[in-house]
């Protein structure tokens, strides 16, 4: 066994590969590399959905602004009493669901606690319509930072 993948893992390895899903991921990666694929004005196209979803989720919007690279940067504060990474991730996925297109990539990074004790999670989201959508191919990139 290489090493446990979670508490209680006695197997140390999986049961299969994910090759059957790679084609869809490759399609999104190829679209991400197209010039001008990321849509303009995320504050117009995405923010109303985000704002509405945050009313039902344990998030307070601290800041929402377009970045120079075309991404939409969101800073959120976790308002629930309990902070667990899994709870935050589930809420972020619900938030992403409010604006997700037909293909979506999500990546979480954990930023270690600062001297104030605040913990931060960063989620990088890419979502878009590929060549098989009702609308012309386009996408959105969103950075979601959540702090306690």
N, C-alpha and C positions, 0 to 999 in steps of 0.2 A: 504494500500500500504506500502510495506517495505521501499522503497526509490526509487527515480528515478534512472534508469540505464543510462540515457543520458539526455541532455537538452531537455525538452519538453515531456519526458516520463510520461504519465498519468496512465499507466497500472500497472507498478511495478513488473510485472512477465511475463514470457513467455507463449507460447501457447502449448508447448509439451516438451518431453524429447528427448534426442539424443541416446537412447538405440539402435536404429537400426544401429548406426555407431560404437558402442562400440567394437564389435568383431574385427574389423580391428585394432583399437587402442590397444586392448589387444594382438593381434598377434605381433605388433611391440614392445610393452613393454616386452613380453616374449622373443623375439629375442634379445632385448637389454641386457637381463640377461644372455645370453649364454656366456660361457668362450670363449675368443678370437674371438668374433663376429666382433669386430671393426677391419677393414683392416689396414694393414701397409702402409707406404709411402703415406700419403694423399697429400704430396707436389708433388708427381708424378701423382697420379690418379685424384686429384681434382683441383690443382692449375692452370693447363692450361685452364680449363673451367672458373675458377674464374677470371683469368687475362684477358681473352677475354671478359667476360661479363662486367668487370669494365671499359673497354674502351668505352662501350656504356652507362654506368650509371654514375651518379654524385659521383663517389668514387675515391679516390686516395688510393692505397695500401701503408700503412705505414710499416706494418710488416706482414709476413706470415710464421708461423713455427709450426712444430709438437710439441705437449706438451708431457710431461712425461706420462700422462694418456691415450695417443693414440689419443687425440683430435687434430684437426687442428685449431690453433688460428690465427684469422685474425684481424688485427687492420686497420681500414679504416678511412679516413677523408672525411667528406661530403664536396663536392666542389660546390654545388649549393648555390646561394645567399639566397634562402629561406629555413629555417629550420623549418619544422613541422613534428611532430612525424609520422603522417600518410604518408607523402611523403617519409620519410626515410624508414618506414616499407614497403611501396610498392616497393621501390627500392631494399631493402634487399630480399624481396620475389622473385623479378625478378632474383636477383643474385643466390638465392637458386635454382631457377628453372634451372639454368645452370648446376647444378651437382646433382639434386635430383634423387633418385631412386624410386622404386614403392611405398614405404611407407615412409612418412616424418612427423616428429614432429617439431614444432617451438614454441619457448617461448621467449617473449620479457621481458626484465627488464629495468626499467628506473633508471639511476643513476643520482642523483641530481647534479646540476651544482656546480662546484668548485668555489673557490675564484677568478679564472681567468675568470669565466663566461662560460666556456666550458661545454656543455651538452653532456652526453654520454648515448647511448643505447647499451645494450648487448642482443644479440640474441643467444639462444642455439638451435642448429639444430641437429637432429638425422635423418639420412636417410639410407635406406638400402633395400636390396632384401630379401624377406622372403622365405618360402619354395616353392613358386609358380613361381619363376623367371626362366629365361633362364640360369642364372649362379647360382653357389652355394650360399647359404645364407651368407650374409656379410653386414656390415654397415660402416658408417662413422659418426663421431661426430665432429661438427664444432662450435666454439665460434666466433661470429662476433661482434666486438666492433666498434661502429661508433661514432666519435666525430665531433663536429663543427670545 
